[in-house]
Amino acid sequence: MRKKIVAGNWKMNLDYNEGLGVFTEIINMVKDEVTGAQEAVICSPFIHINSLVQLAKGYNKVSVGAQNAHQAESGAYTGEISARMIKSIGAAYVILGHSERRQYFGETNELLAKKTDTVLKHDLRPIFCIGETLREREANEHFDVIKSQLVEGVFHLDAEQFGKLVLAYEPVWAIGTGVTASSAQAQEIHEFIRKEIAAKYSQEVADSTTILYGGSCNPKNAAELFACPDIDGGLIGGASLKSRDFVDIIKAFN
């Protein structure tokens, strides 16, 4: 059975004390209210990670991740964080290839392939993001774009390595816009991704890969999205900053 995951991406929000407060609320709500086997993951700014890991100890339904990692092991990269550093403070996940990293920081599929290799080397689980822009969808290029992101970003991995990935489909046109892909649109892409994995590796690998939806998912639409056969959870932006909303999304699986 595929792991069900709801991952929160705090992006560049919440100071240190605010982050600890929201995370403490999330932990307590998950403990009291979440009855299923789904996992909650919070990918916070780097300043929070160590403290969140300490707070999460003893709660097997809550994990912590980073939002990025550098492709090099170490070196003269002022302002960057290595996978080894992230692992050393107890994080379990790393978001790679988020559309904002691709758009604002020029991250290419080639670069992300290197980052994926480094993150896996340090026994961290990448949450690897793929998705098309509005222009690409309107030009009917979305399937080609997503296939290229898979082929150039992660299909160099062997089956065992690939099995450690979580994929996240994020229609860029539906991030922070309030526009959400319909459940049918989201399912169509998730099904396409799973078929591409099966063609590259095997049906068994495809059936065991967790694929998250990441486009303005909220408490009102989560249950409908999560009911789709190929959607295994969500990568949540703004709603993950509000403990009540985030936990209500997690509970959409209950």
Secondary structure, DSSP 8 states (H G I E B T S, - for coil): ----EEEEE--S---HHHHHHHHHHHHHHHHHH--SS-EEEEE--HHHHHHHHHHHTT-TTEEEEES--BSSSSSS-TT--BHHHHHHTT--EEEES-HHHHHHH---HHHHHHHHHHHHHTT-EEEEEE---HHHHHTT-HHHHHHHHHHHHTTTS-HHHHTT-EEEE--GGGSSSS----HHHHHHHHHHHHHHHHHHS-HHHHHH-EEEE-SS--TTTHHHHHTSTT--EEEESGGGGSHHHHHHHHGGG-
